[in-house]
């Protein structure tokens, strides 16, 4: 599994109002460092936005750089192009760890929210309105998110929102995010991020496999439709080779529209994206076959000698398109046939004296 890229969001600055209020600010800063070290040990990449000590990025970067396991370019710094995003003290001693990517706008919100749409996971500690929005973005994108709610702030609100999301995280992981900070808590938080990320990757791989399989089935369905259509059209010249009025000529008059109906049903099924190819083929064959028989019966009623002479061969040029149209609209045809009252069973009204 590839290690995720984690955006670090939040603040624990004193002198600001938080809802809910912050708790254990000193412990929160130490926890951020521990999480940074844990992220480095698992090979994760950071995305940070400010070196201000009031934001948690500075503490997470400090722990990340001091871990001794940070990889070169593992700290991606995002910010407006007019700002200097390399003000982290660790950039002076370990410049190879930092990958500066200035945004082409002086508006920090644009660069901030744009980055949140590109990361694999988001870590939330404390914070205000932007932190809560970051949590909502993570939940809506279905990416891994770890709102450390034990220290209050909007991270706690994001945790409450996450708690209501089905399959967002396990009960054990959710409990670890709001439990009192202790040795091993950082490992639990990072472990939750990694498990969520792995589950998202598995879901994406499964969706990709399903999409590939669906594309393959759709291609086979269209190829089958082409084969059935060719078989139906092939009955037209074949009908002229047999002597009119024989069982072979009559069979071709039924077989041609039947194949064309299956072709139409398969094509309709591909466009509707239903996926039940066998069901569509059977229903299309039924609709096309019945429509062709009814069409043929209507012609024989008006012309009993239709199957004699060259008229039978010419009839195929009409009956094959009828079968294809019936297969293409098999649901409407079968609904109409099912709703037809062939034999009227209601009582005959008594004559009025």
Helices and strands as residue ranges (DSSP letters): E 5-11, H 25-41, E 45-48, H 56-66, E 75-80, H 90-93, G 95-97, E 98-103, H 108-116, E 121-126, H 129-141, E 144-148, G 149-151, H 154-163, H 171-178, H 185-241, H 247-272, H 277-302, H 311-328, H 330-339
